[in-house]
Amino acid sequence: MNLSAQRRKIFVVVTLLAVITAAWFGWRRNFSANNSGPSAQTSTVPPLVSTSSTNAPAGTTMSGVDMSAALDQALRETDPRKRAENFGSLLTLWFEQNPEGALAYVRKMPQGAEYTEGLFIVLQGLGKSDPKRALTLASDMATTREQQMIYSALFDQIARQDVTSAVNYLELVPAGESRQNALRALATSWADSDMGAALAWAEHLGDAQDRAIGLETALNILAKQDPQRSIDLAQQFLSGEALDRILTLGLKKLAVDDPQAASEVVSRMSAGTAQTHAALDVARALAAQQPETALSWIKTLPEGELQKLALNNVLDLWSRKSPTDAAQYVAQMPKGVDQDAAAGHLAQNLAATDPQAAIRWAQNLEGDSARNAALVSVASGWAREHPATAAEWAGTLATDSPARAEAIKSALSYWVLDDARAAAGFVKALPETDQASAIKAVAPAFAQNDVTGALNWAQTLPTTDARELAMQQVIDRWADNKPEEAARWVLAEPEGTARAEHLRTVAEVWLKTDPTAARTWLANVNLPTETKARLLGE
């Protein structure tokens, strides 16, 4: 044992003795208060001397302290953290002095967090000297998923001492979560010390599920040491989600060590989530070395969404390293949806650092759709740091520009989170043709945190259509968050078309989130029979 470990052990022992001493004196004070008279006044406190004996009563340590009573007292602590600390400290000390007494106490405890804590303390302690008995007890005492984690602790403990014994003890572990925990702990410990032997053992496990768990666990460790080999072995022995997990882990490491080798693996993978995650890692790694190489490799991937995502990852790094080159590449792409997507993504990156340069670049794009996509993204990228300025700029776009409405809406979606009242005021000043989309961007977010403010704002908008649209948006969000409040407010509105529409909005939203409460409410609301029937789907 090294000096640090010795100091920790001394500290733990001193702390435990302090805890039990405090518990004892607390018990003595209660005892004295409840037992007045000469005998109580002349009682002496038994000395807390740590001695050894194999004949101690089940509830005591060698010092004569009633450990059962002390533990019961610890469990009455109302603070969960203190309760766990005090209980664990006392039980650990008791187990060191009287293992059978501590075990008997835990076995009689009701289920709960402290029972689980006690189970780990006594079974791990017992596992050091009698692992077979500890495992036998575990099969009876560990019944919940949390408690079955004891098999991880026990097999890690056993395997570090003797792997062969750990393998033999597997026959004592029940099937299911317990066995999976045991297999993972054994495979992890073995792979740490002898990867070849661990893989050979796992490969020859008779049960297919056991084999997959053992191999995946070992390969999970190998992936951090030799990612290429882990990938090769995983493709040879694993399938399904286990294969995907090892490929994802191995390729993440291989992309750092050897992006070219990783790119070749990814190009051969089947389409799916694992290939997507790996492709993005490889795209970034290749782009960090040479963007042109990354761009060439992307063309080997399946066309469509994966190529688009990979290109976006390349553009992220390229725009930081050489924004002019990245911008030129996108500008020269063939016109179409791929260029539109790339232009939108790059414009957002460029606008975050130099919005004026991003605007000039976007306006010079030849394709109309790419230009519009870029301008909308300029507003979004700029608004992340300066939403008011971005919104005001979007409002200067030509009224016939297809990008204008979306650019304003995009900037407002950030501004309303930063300053809802200011964003709402900006909407009021917009031309009527812009207000509908702007209201949809602002009203729900405004209502999320300030329903009263949002309602007051909605009622001040300049046109009837704008007011009603804003009210519908506010009430929709309000009903989603607090339907009872929204329902009461709407019922208090004056009779009329607006009230009927607001009632319908509340009902539709409420029926989706809490149908029982909504139906009860509707039964008592004065609505036309046909309207109620339509809302209720009758």
LINZI-V347569 format. One record per residue. N is the residue number from 0. SS is DSSP state (H for helix, E for strand, C for the rest). Layout:
N	SS
N	SS
This chain:
0	C
1	C
2	H
3	H
4	H
5	H
6	H
7	H
8	H
9	H
10	H
11	H
12	H
13	H
14	H
15	H
16	H
17	H
18	H
19	H
20	H
21	H
22	H
23	H
24	H
25	H
26	H
27	H
28	H
29	H
30	H
31	H
32	H
33	H
34	C
35	C
36	C
37	H
38	H
39	H
40	H
41	C
42	C
43	C
44	C
45	C
46	C
47	C
48	C
49	C
50	C
51	C
52	C
53	C
54	C
55	C
56	C
57	C
58	C
59	E
60	C
61	C
62	C
63	C
64	C
65	E
66	H
67	H
68	H
69	H
70	H
71	H
72	H
73	H
74	H
75	C
76	C
77	C
78	C
79	H
80	H
81	H
82	H
83	H
84	H
85	H
86	H
87	H
88	H
89	H
90	H
91	H
92	H
93	H
94	H
95	H
96	H
97	C
98	H
99	H
100	H
101	H
102	H
103	H
104	H
105	H
106	H
107	C
108	C
109	C
110	C
111	C
112	H
113	H
114	H
115	H
116	H
117	H
118	H
119	H
120	H
121	H
122	H
123	H
124	H
125	H
126	H
127	H
128	H
129	C
130	H
131	H
132	H
133	H
134	H
135	H
136	H
137	H
138	H
139	H
140	H
141	C
142	C
143	C
144	C
145	C
146	H
147	H
148	H
149	H
150	H
151	H
152	H
153	H
154	H
155	H
156	H
157	H
158	H
159	H
160	H
161	C
162	H
163	H
164	H
165	H
166	H
167	H
168	H
169	H
170	H
171	H
172	C
173	C
174	C
175	C
176	H
177	H
178	H
179	H
180	H
181	H
182	H
183	H
184	H
185	H
186	H
187	H
188	H
189	H
190	H
191	H
192	H
193	C
194	H
195	H
196	H
197	H
198	H
199	H
200	H
201	H
202	H
203	C
204	C
205	C
206	C
207	H
208	H
209	H
210	H
211	H
212	H
213	H
214	H
215	H
216	H
217	H
218	H
219	H
220	H
221	H
222	H
223	H
224	H
225	C
226	H
227	H
228	H
229	H
230	H
231	H
232	H
233	H
234	H
235	H
236	H
237	C
238	C
239	H
240	H
241	H
242	H
243	H
244	H
245	H
246	H
247	H
248	H
249	H
250	H
251	H
252	H
253	H
254	H
255	H
256	H
257	C
258	H
259	H
260	H
261	H
262	H
263	H
264	H
265	H
266	H
267	H
268	C
269	C
270	C
271	C
272	H
273	H
274	H
275	H
276	H
277	H
278	H
279	H
280	H
281	H
282	H
283	H
284	H
285	H
286	H
287	H
288	H
289	C
290	H
291	H
292	H
293	H
294	H
295	H
296	H
297	H
298	C
299	C
300	C
301	C
302	C
303	C
304	H
305	H
306	H
307	H
308	H
309	H
310	H
311	H
312	H
313	H
314	H
315	H
316	H
317	H
318	H
319	H
320	H
321	H
322	H
323	H
324	H
325	H
326	H
327	H
328	H
329	H
330	H
331	C
332	C
333	C
334	C
335	C
336	H
337	H
338	H
339	H
340	H
341	H
342	H
343	H
344	H
345	H
346	H
347	H
348	H
349	H
350	H
351	H
352	H
353	H
354	H
355	H
356	H
357	H
358	H
359	H
360	H
361	H
362	H
363	C
364	C
365	C
366	C
367	H
368	H
369	H
370	H
371	H
372	H
373	H
374	H
375	H
376	H
377	H
378	H
379	H
380	H
381	H
382	H
383	H
384	H
385	H
386	H
387	H
388	H
389	H
390	H
391	H
392	H
393	H
394	C
395	C
396	C
397	C
398	C
399	C
400	C
401	H
402	H
403	H
404	H
405	H
406	H
407	H
408	H
409	H
410	H
411	H
412	H
413	H
414	H
415	H
416	H
417	H
418	C
419	H
420	H
421	H
422	H
423	H
424	H
425	H
426	H
427	H
428	H
429	C
430	C
431	H
432	H
433	H
434	H
435	H
436	H
437	H
438	H
439	H
440	H
441	H
442	H
443	H
444	H
445	H
446	H
447	H
448	H
449	C
450	H
451	H
452	H
453	H
454	H
455	H
456	H
457	H
458	C
459	C
460	C
461	C
462	C
463	H
464	H
465	H
466	H
467	H
468	H
469	H
470	H
471	H
472	H
473	H
474	H
475	H
476	H
477	H
478	H
479	H
480	H
481	C
482	H
483	H
484	H
485	H
486	H
487	H
488	H
489	H
490	H
491	C
492	C
493	C
494	C
495	C
496	H
497	H
498	H
499	H
500	H
501	H
502	H
503	H
504	H
505	H
506	H
507	H
508	H
509	H
510	H
511	H
512	H
513	C
514	H
515	H
516	H
517	H
518	H
519	H
520	H
521	H
522	H
523	C
524	C
525	C
526	C
527	C
528	H
529	H
530	H
531	H
532	H
533	H
534	H
535	C
536	C
537	C
